Amino acid sequence: MVPAGSKLKAKTLIAGFHGIGATGYWSVKFLIDEVKAKRAFYIDSEFAPAVSSTLNKSISTPYEVFAAGKIAFLKADVPPLRENETRFFRELGDWILDSGVDEVALIGGLDESLRTDDSKYRVVLTDAMKKKGEMKGEPILEDGKMIVGPVALLLNRLQMHDFPAYAILAYSSTERVDPRAAASAAEFVAKRYKLKIVTAPLIQGAEELEKEMMGLAQKDKERGPPSAIYS
């Protein structure tokens, strides 16, 4: 996964991935920028996709670890190919177990249609995390609700190895990128780890997107029902 001996000096690793509302990906990307985290090293794997991009005039690889003090962030720009997903995240989970961190936070989205109260998120804790007794009073994901994708794969791996980890799942739109959900997740992380962030840009982005969506809906309404004439 990474060169042998690549240990993190950080105590906590925060990771987020593409999923519902792209909540995890945008939350981590935003937090990296807000706390001015620096790239610590790259993550390579035979299961990583053949993709490269540029950022600030430098090559940006698909998976990189950034660090700021006692916090590290895993930035995952591109999901692995579907047929490689399970093997890649199992491998990643094994590296995390040996990385030297004491706790893992996984950020994801949760279908907003499942919301039953005014909570902005739900949390899921491994048994080892529950033993720490630090999240009393937080809204726990209801029994029977399914978690899928990278967050589920990593939670399962860390649970099996009795490792302290949790997922913060922010209620999000399933139809588009949801900056408001990313803001909710980022605020949770910032509060827990005493990070100084300003989520106003995310909220503003959410409001602009919602306004645009309302405008499109109004135009559809004004056009009336679709014509039954085909050509």
Secondary structure as UniProt FT lines:
FT   TURN            4..5
FT   STRAND          12..16
FT   HELIX           20..22
FT   HELIX           23..34
FT   TURN            35..36
FT   STRAND          38..42
FT   TURN            46..47
FT   STRAND          53..55
FT   TURN            56..57
FT   STRAND          58..60
FT   STRAND          63..68
FT   TURN            69..70
FT   STRAND          71..76
FT   HELIX           82..84
FT   HELIX           85..97
FT   STRAND          103..111
FT   HELIX           112..114
FT   STRAND          121..125
FT   HELIX           127..132
FT   TURN            136..137
FT   TURN            143..144
FT   HELIX           150..160
FT   TURN            161..162
FT   STRAND          165..172
FT   HELIX           179..193
FT   HELIX           200..223
//
